[in-house]
């Protein structure tokens, strides 16, 4: 799920950058890209995957 959200943020950042939209500092393409990278890192780390680690059965 986090990977999909990251992909959407990357796409929005691309559109903002390609259209050269004048946005405020919070919604700049760089900030959206950094949020996407953070979500991608969490996705790769396994956060939010819903899977249990091996050997942790209760």
C-alpha positions, 0 to 999 in steps of 0.5 A: 500500500505504501508503494502505491501511495509513493508512486502517486506522490511521484506522479504528482511531483512529476506533474508539478515539475513538468507544468512548472506550477507555482506552488507554495513551499509545502507542495513543491515537487521536491517535497513531494518527491522526498515524501515519496522516497520516504514511503518507498523506504518504508515499503521496502523495509516491510512497514505496513505489509500486513505480514507477520515475521517468521517464527512469531506465531501466537 
